[in-house]
Structures are given as structure tokens and as C-alpha cells.
Amino acid sequence: MRWKSSSFMNGVGSLFRGAFPLNQTQSIKSINEIRQAMLAELGDAADKRFALIQLRITYADDIDDLWYLRGDVMAAVASFAGEAIAKERIGQISEMFVGLVPSSLTGKLGQRYR
């Protein structure tokens, strides 16, 4: 009986993951690349002006956490570079998430950020 509920939950969980499974190495590499891109956008001011955002990005547990931190990064970048530039930069970062988060989240990236 126990195996049925866990296999059901695995099936439900697969609905919330990306379109295709990545192996562990690819996933960790992608997460670290995205993490570095987000931190790079904050620039040198991250230590002083955006310390909390920097910490949240640095210690994000998984790809979903990073996905939802894009808004914080955009607000931070917009505060010193303007909203148009922030949208462009976050659009580039968002494209890195394709295949890592559900396609329902990344499906309209072109319309949303450009």
C-alpha cells in the first residue's frame, strides 16, 4: 500500500518539474551558473546595498528558489540601472531556466520580458 502512495506522489511531483529530467551534475552546474549570473547583475554594490538579496541567492536550495528571486534581482538592478535595462537583464537570466523549471513558467518569456 505504501508504494502506491509514493509512486503517486512521484507522478504528481513530475508535473511540477521541467519538461525533461536533468542528471544531478547538469542540474548543479546550471544552478551555479544561474546563481553567478544573478550575483553578477547585482554588481559590486551587492555587499552593501543588497546584502539580503545576495545572501538569499547564495544560499538558495534549488532552482525554484532562484526562479522566484528574479523579482528581487530585477528590483535591485532597476534601482541603479533603470527598469528597461533591468527587464532586459532579467530576461536573459530567465532564459537560463528553460528546461529547469516547468515549461508553464518559461513558456512566454519572449512576451513577458521583451
N, C-alpha and C positions, 0 to 999 in steps of 0.2 A: 504494500500500500504506500509506503514511504517513497519508493522510487517513482511512482506515478506523479505525486505532487511536485517532486523536484524536477522531473522532466517537463512537467507543465510550466513550472517557473522558468526553466531554461528556455523554453519556447517563447514565453512572454518576454523574457529578457532579451532575446534575439530581435524582437520587434523594435527595441529601443536602441540597438547598436547600429553601426554603419551598414552599408549595403553589402559589404563583404568583410569577413573576419581577417584581421591582420595578425601576423605572428607577433610574439612578445617583443622581439628585437626591433621590428619595424615600428611597432606602436611606441616603444620607449624613445626611439630615435625621433619620431615625428613629434611626440610631446615635447621633447627637449628643444627641437628646432622651433616650434611654435612659442615655447616659453622664452627662448632667447630673442626671437623677433619681437615679442611683446615688450620685453625689458628694453630692447634697443630703441623702441619707439618712445619710451619714457625718457630716454637720454640720460645725461649727467645729472639732471635735476631730480632724478628718482630718489636718491638718498635723502634729500631734504624735503622736497615738496610733495612727493608721492610715496613716502615710506610704507604706508599701509598697503597700497596697491602693489608695490614691489614685493612685499612680504607675501601677499596673497598669491601672486603669480609664482613666486619662487617655491612656495610650499603647497601649490595646488596638487591634489592627489591624483587626478585623472584628467582626461581630455574634456569631459563635461564641465569640470570646474573652470578650465581655461576658456572654454566656449562662452560661458556666462560672464567671464571677466572682461570680455571685449568691450562692453559698455563702459566700464570703469576706465579702461585704457583710452577709449575714444574721448571721454570727458576730460581726461588729463591732457591728452595731446591737443584737444580743442582749446584748452585754457592758455596754451602758449603758441600754438601754430594756426589756430582758426579752425572752424568747423569743416570747411570744404577740404582742407588738407587732411584733417583727422579722418573724415569719411573715406578718402582715397586710401590712406594708410591702413585703416582697419579693414577695408575691402580686400586689400592684398593679404592681410593676415587671415581673414575669413576664408579665403580660397585654400589656405593650407589645411583647413579642417575637412575638406571634401573627402569622403570615404572613411573618415574617422568618427563622425557624428552622424546621426540619422539623416538620410537624404531629404527628409521633410524640413530640416533646419537649413540645409545648404542649397536647396533646390532653386531658390530665387535670388541668389547672391547678385547676379547681374542687375536685376531690377532694384534691389534694395540699396545698393551702395554706389551705383553709377548713374 
